[in-house]
Amino acid sequence: DLRADFARIDGPAAALEHVKRTLQQRLETSRAEPDPRPRPHVTVLVGVIGTGKTTTAGKLAHGFVQEGHRVLLAGCDTFRAAALDQLKWWAEKGGAEVVLGRPEGDPSAVAFDAVQAAVSRGVDRVVVDTAGRLHTRTGLMAELQKLNRVIKRVIPEAPHDVLLVLDATTGQNGLRQAALFHRAIPLTGVVLTKLDGTAKGGIVFAIRDALQVPVRYVGLGEAASDLDSFEAGRFVEALFSAQPVLSE
């Protein structure tokens, strides 16, 4: 009970520090990646239109390659030719392999081919980029469930991670987005993008409390290296500052 705690706190400075510690603790009780990880480890990125899923997929692949992993990108956003071109560019830039579908092709077929290729080639990491979809469109969410089932045909325990890519400027609608995606395909984490601007990203507390889904990464810009692992202490400090959250 925060009110009972505040009764024992002497002065506003101590009260502020207590609030910061409490918020940090709420965000730190998160699910860590398993270690050792299965091989290949399959990560699926989901989210609404315009949150930066393709860019995030490229940044994740770049980071995994830098860690010494062999990485394959799966281009399942077949509804946007630009997304396929963008993912191919990220693969070439970051030293990852790539499996792309035909424009307007079946995203689940691409996911199946990509995971099969990863198994046969001995790839360490698969990052699946999916099309942006409105969380209220039941047909599109059913398509996401189909993609999930198809991946399991190749690796029954996959996908090992399903990350919701969420724009940090999103308000309370972000919780509804997260809840509906979580119902369609269980989430294991959140990637909070566009934190290099004026966004604060406080919606992550509601998501963490309601769904028990932690923030795993934060996007800070457009460069390949502008994706960081989430640090709760730094995030909370920035919430109380006049600066954008986690800006460089």
URQUI-V871345 format. One record per pair of residues at least 12 apart in sequence whose C-alpha atoms are under 7 Angstrom apart, sorted by the first residue. I is the first residue (numbers start at 1). J is the second residue. D is the distance in Angstrom with one decimal. If there is no record, write none. Layout:
i=I j=J d=D
i=I j=J d=D
This chain:
i=20 j=236 d=6.3
i=23 j=236 d=6.9
i=24 j=232 d=5.5
i=24 j=233 d=5.7
i=24 j=236 d=6.2
i=27 j=214 d=6.9
i=27 j=232 d=5.9
i=28 j=232 d=6.1
i=30 j=214 d=5.1
i=31 j=214 d=6.6
i=39 j=124 d=5.2
i=40 j=118 d=6.7
i=40 j=119 d=6.6
i=40 j=123 d=5.8
i=40 j=124 d=4.5
i=40 j=125 d=5.1
i=40 j=126 d=6.6
i=41 j=124 d=6.2
i=41 j=125 d=4.9
i=41 j=126 d=6.1
i=41 j=160 d=6.2
i=42 j=125 d=6.1
i=42 j=126 d=4.7
i=42 j=127 d=6.1
i=42 j=158 d=6.2
i=42 j=159 d=5.0
i=42 j=160 d=5.4
i=42 j=161 d=6.5
i=43 j=126 d=6.1
i=43 j=127 d=4.9
i=43 j=128 d=6.1
i=43 j=159 d=5.9
i=43 j=160 d=6.1
i=43 j=161 d=4.6
i=43 j=162 d=5.8
i=44 j=127 d=6.0
i=44 j=128 d=4.6
i=44 j=129 d=6.5
i=44 j=159 d=6.7
i=44 j=161 d=6.3
i=44 j=162 d=4.8
i=44 j=163 d=6.3
i=45 j=128 d=6.1
i=45 j=129 d=5.5
i=45 j=130 d=6.2
i=45 j=162 d=5.9
i=45 j=163 d=5.0
i=45 j=164 d=6.0
i=45 j=165 d=6.6
i=46 j=130 d=6.0
i=46 j=163 d=6.2
i=46 j=164 d=5.0
i=46 j=165 d=6.1
i=47 j=132 d=5.6
i=47 j=133 d=6.5
i=47 j=164 d=5.4
i=47 j=165 d=5.3
i=47 j=166 d=6.6
i=48 j=132 d=4.6
i=48 j=133 d=4.7
i=48 j=134 d=5.3
i=48 j=135 d=6.6
i=49 j=132 d=4.1
i=49 j=133 d=5.6
i=49 j=134 d=6.9
i=50 j=132 d=7.0
i=51 j=165 d=6.2
i=51 j=166 d=5.8
i=51 j=167 d=5.1
i=53 j=129 d=6.6
i=53 j=165 d=6.1
i=54 j=83 d=6.7
i=54 j=87 d=6.5
i=54 j=129 d=5.9
i=57 j=127 d=6.3
i=57 j=129 d=6.2
i=58 j=87 d=6.6
i=58 j=90 d=5.1
i=58 j=91 d=6.9
i=59 j=224 d=5.0
i=59 j=225 d=6.7
i=59 j=227 d=6.4
i=61 j=94 d=6.9
i=61 j=96 d=6.7
i=61 j=127 d=6.9
i=62 j=94 d=4.8
i=62 j=224 d=6.5
i=65 j=95 d=6.9
i=69 j=124 d=5.7
i=69 j=125 d=6.8
i=70 j=96 d=7.0
i=70 j=123 d=5.2
i=70 j=124 d=5.1
i=70 j=125 d=6.4
i=71 j=96 d=5.1
i=71 j=97 d=6.1
i=71 j=123 d=6.0
i=71 j=124 d=6.0
i=71 j=125 d=4.7
i=71 j=126 d=5.9
i=72 j=96 d=5.6
i=72 j=97 d=4.5
i=72 j=98 d=5.2
i=72 j=118 d=6.8
i=72 j=123 d=6.9
i=72 j=125 d=6.2
i=72 j=126 d=4.8
i=72 j=127 d=6.4
i=73 j=91 d=7.0
i=73 j=96 d=6.8
i=73 j=97 d=6.1
i=73 j=98 d=4.6
i=73 j=99 d=6.3
i=73 j=126 d=5.9
i=73 j=127 d=5.0
i=73 j=128 d=6.0
i=74 j=98 d=5.9
i=74 j=99 d=5.0
i=74 j=100 d=6.1
i=74 j=110 d=7.0
i=74 j=111 d=6.4
i=74 j=114 d=5.8
i=74 j=127 d=6.1
i=74 j=128 d=4.7
i=74 j=129 d=6.0
i=75 j=87 d=6.6
i=75 j=99 d=6.2
i=75 j=100 d=4.7
i=75 j=101 d=6.4
i=75 j=128 d=6.5
i=75 j=129 d=5.4
i=76 j=101 d=6.6
i=76 j=107 d=4.6
i=76 j=110 d=5.9
i=76 j=111 d=6.5
i=76 j=128 d=6.7
i=76 j=129 d=5.5
i=76 j=130 d=4.9
i=76 j=131 d=6.6
i=77 j=107 d=6.7
i=77 j=129 d=6.3
i=77 j=130 d=4.8
i=77 j=131 d=4.1
i=78 j=101 d=6.2
i=78 j=102 d=6.4
i=78 j=103 d=4.8
i=78 j=104 d=5.1
i=78 j=105 d=5.8
i=78 j=107 d=6.2
i=79 j=103 d=6.0
i=79 j=104 d=5.1
i=79 j=131 d=7.0
i=80 j=103 d=6.9
i=81 j=103 d=5.8
i=84 j=100 d=6.6
i=99 j=114 d=5.7
i=108 j=146 d=6.7
i=108 j=147 d=4.5
i=108 j=150 d=6.4
i=111 j=147 d=6.8
i=111 j=151 d=6.4
i=112 j=150 d=6.0
i=112 j=151 d=5.6
i=115 j=151 d=6.8
i=115 j=154 d=6.8
i=116 j=154 d=6.4
i=135 j=177 d=5.8
i=135 j=180 d=6.2
i=135 j=181 d=6.6
i=141 j=184 d=6.3
i=145 j=184 d=6.1
i=145 j=185 d=6.2
i=161 j=188 d=5.6
i=162 j=186 d=7.0
i=162 j=187 d=4.9
i=162 j=188 d=5.3
i=162 j=189 d=6.6
i=163 j=187 d=6.0
i=163 j=188 d=6.0
i=163 j=189 d=4.8
i=163 j=190 d=5.2
i=163 j=191 d=6.4
i=164 j=187 d=6.8
i=164 j=189 d=6.4
i=164 j=190 d=4.7
i=164 j=191 d=6.0
i=165 j=190 d=6.0
i=165 j=191 d=4.7
i=165 j=192 d=6.1
i=165 j=193 d=7.0
i=166 j=190 d=6.9
i=166 j=191 d=6.0
i=166 j=192 d=5.1
i=166 j=193 d=6.1
i=167 j=192 d=5.9
i=167 j=193 d=5.0
i=167 j=194 d=6.2
i=168 j=192 d=5.6
i=168 j=193 d=5.6
i=168 j=194 d=5.8
i=168 j=195 d=6.1
i=168 j=199 d=5.7
i=168 j=200 d=6.7
i=168 j=201 d=4.6
i=169 j=199 d=5.2
i=169 j=201 d=6.5
i=171 j=203 d=6.3
i=172 j=203 d=6.4
i=174 j=203 d=6.7
i=175 j=206 d=6.6
i=175 j=207 d=5.6
i=187 j=213 d=6.9
i=188 j=213 d=6.0
i=189 j=213 d=5.3
i=189 j=214 d=5.0
i=189 j=215 d=5.5
i=189 j=216 d=5.7
i=190 j=214 d=6.2
i=190 j=215 d=4.5
i=190 j=216 d=5.6
i=190 j=217 d=6.9
i=191 j=215 d=6.1
i=191 j=216 d=5.9
i=191 j=217 d=4.8
i=191 j=218 d=5.6
i=192 j=217 d=6.4
i=192 j=218 d=4.7
i=192 j=219 d=6.1
i=193 j=218 d=5.7
i=193 j=219 d=4.3
i=193 j=220 d=6.8
i=194 j=219 d=5.7
i=194 j=220 d=5.9
i=194 j=221 d=6.7
i=195 j=219 d=6.1
i=195 j=220 d=5.3
i=195 j=244 d=6.9
i=195 j=245 d=5.8
i=195 j=246 d=6.6
i=195 j=247 d=6.9
i=196 j=220 d=4.7
i=196 j=221 d=6.0
i=196 j=244 d=6.3
i=196 j=245 d=6.9
i=196 j=246 d=6.8
i=196 j=247 d=4.9
i=197 j=244 d=5.8
i=198 j=244 d=4.7
i=199 j=244 d=6.2
i=199 j=245 d=6.7
i=200 j=239 d=6.2
i=200 j=244 d=6.6
i=200 j=245 d=5.5
i=215 j=230 d=6.4
i=216 j=229 d=6.0
i=216 j=230 d=5.3
i=217 j=229 d=4.5
i=217 j=230 d=4.8
i=218 j=230 d=5.9
i=220 j=247 d=6.7
